[in-house]
């Protein structure tokens, strides 16, 4: 199992996304928008990883991130163009406060604030979209996302608090 974090920063009815126009060799193969995040390194906890990775990718330091979902991505047919054999578990945080200035020209892609009412229209992996929809509700969710290739074939979520 590979572990990682993502962080959903909300600000005035908008959410910050990375627009990965070069995503063809990235984990979300062909899906342009993703939440900033990265892989959890040994010896680090998930909240520190989420804050660090978010700041590295965006230039912004989130404060008081709240764990909103623990999502396991099961890959029946090595999704997103990767040939690794491990599934992935992501700790997904939400933050509403930050400091710093938005990074200009990060190598990961363009940083874009997207209005929450436009989220249904953006090019994003369907599993990620369903997780964002869940996060409109209160609570912490445990999520299983099952994919075959890039196709979402299963999605289960339970509220754990």
N, C-alpha and C positions, 0 to 999 in steps of 0.2 A: 504494500500500500504506500502510495506517495501522498504526503500531506502538504497542504498549502492554505493560504488565506486570501480573501478578497475583502474589500471594504467599499461600502456604498455610502458616499458622502452626499447628503441632502442639504440644499441651501435655497430657501425662498421658492419652493415648488419646482426645483430643478435637481438633477442628479448628474454627478460628474462621471464621464466615461472616457475610456481610451478608444480612439478610433484607429484600429490597426489596419491601415490600408495595405500593409505588406504581410497580412496574416496567413498567406498560403503555407508558410512553414511553421506556423505557430500552433499552439494547442487548439485554438478555436478555428481551425482550418476553414477559411471561407466566410467566417462570421466576423463582421467588421467591429462591432462594439462589444466591449467587455469592461467589467469593473477592474480597477487597478488592484494588483495583488501579486503574490509570488509564492514560492515554495518555502516550506518551513524547514529551517536548518536545525540539525541536532543540537540539543541543549537549550533551545529557545522555546518560549511559550507562544501560543497562537496570537494573543493580543499584542505582544511586543513585535511579532513578525508582521502583523497587519499594519501597525503604525509605521514601522520601518519601511516596509515595501511600498506603502502608500506614499510616504514622503520621498522615497527614491524615485518613484515614477512620476509624481505630480509636483513636487516642491512644497506641498502643503502638509502640515503636521496636524492630524486629526486628534481631537481631545475627547476623552470619555467615550470611546467606541463601545457599542453594546453588541454582544453576540446575538445574532438573530436566527442563524441557521447553521446546521452541520450537515453538509451535503456530501453523499458518497456517489461518485460517478462510476458505474459498472459498465465496462466496455466489452460487449459481446464480440465485436469485430474490430478491435483496435481503432477507436475513433480518432478523429481529428488528425489523421495522417501520421500518427505516432506508431511505432512498432514495439513499444515497450509492453511488457506483460502485466504491469501493475495497474490496478484500479487507483482512483484518486479520491481523497477525502479533503474537503475544503471547509474551513471555519469562516463563515461569512458574517462580517460585522457591519453595523450601520453607525454613522456618526452625523451629528448636526452642527458641530463646532470645529473650527480649524484656525490655524494661524499660518502665516507665510504668504508667499506669492506663487501663483501658478507658474510652473516651469515652462519655459519657451523651447519648443522644438525637441522634446524628448525623443530618444531613438525608438522607444516602444510604439510611438504613434502620436497622433494629435490628441490633445486633451479637449474635450467638448462637454459643455453644460447642456443637457437636454431637458426640456420641459417635461414634467411628469405626464402630462396629457399626450405627449408625442411618443412615449415609450412603446405603445403597441405598433408603431410604424417603423421602428429602427431595425436594422439587420443585426440580430443577436441570436445566439443558439437558443432553441426553444426551451431547453431545460433551465437555462439562466433566466429566461423570460418568466417562466412559471415560479421560480424562486423569488424574483422581484415582485410578482403579484402576491405571493404569500406574505412578503414582508410589509405589505400594506396593512396587514392585521397585526394586532399586538401579540407578543409572545415569542418563544423560541421554538424553532421547528427542526425536526430531524427529517432529512429528505433522502430518498433513494432515486437516482436518475439512471435509467438504463437506455443505452444507445446501441445501435447496430450501424456501424459506419457513422455517418453524420446524422442519421435518422433517430429521433427520440422514439423509443418503443415502450417506455414505461416511466411513470412518475408517481411516486407515493410520498406523502408527507403526513407527519403527525405533529401536533403541538405537544411539546413536552413541559411547558409551563405557561 
